[in-house]
Amino acid sequence: MTLKKLAGALIAVGLGAAAFGAHAQVSGDKVKIGYITDLSGLYADIDGQGGVEAVKMAIE
């Protein structure tokens, strides 16, 4: 794949993602915050449960 085709493909993907992005919605007085992390496996020691606790402390 040439650089020109790759650049065109990346631009197309970027425009598509921008056009169909998710919209935030609030229902009631609650706001849900999601946090994705590894609780097992290779990266669990780096972030894992400690990251979950850090997010909880940051919210408080």
Buried (B, 14 or more C-beta within 10 A) or exposed (E): EEEEEEEEEEEEEEEEEEEEEEEEEEEEEEEEEEEEBBEEEEEBEEBBEEBEEEBEEEEE
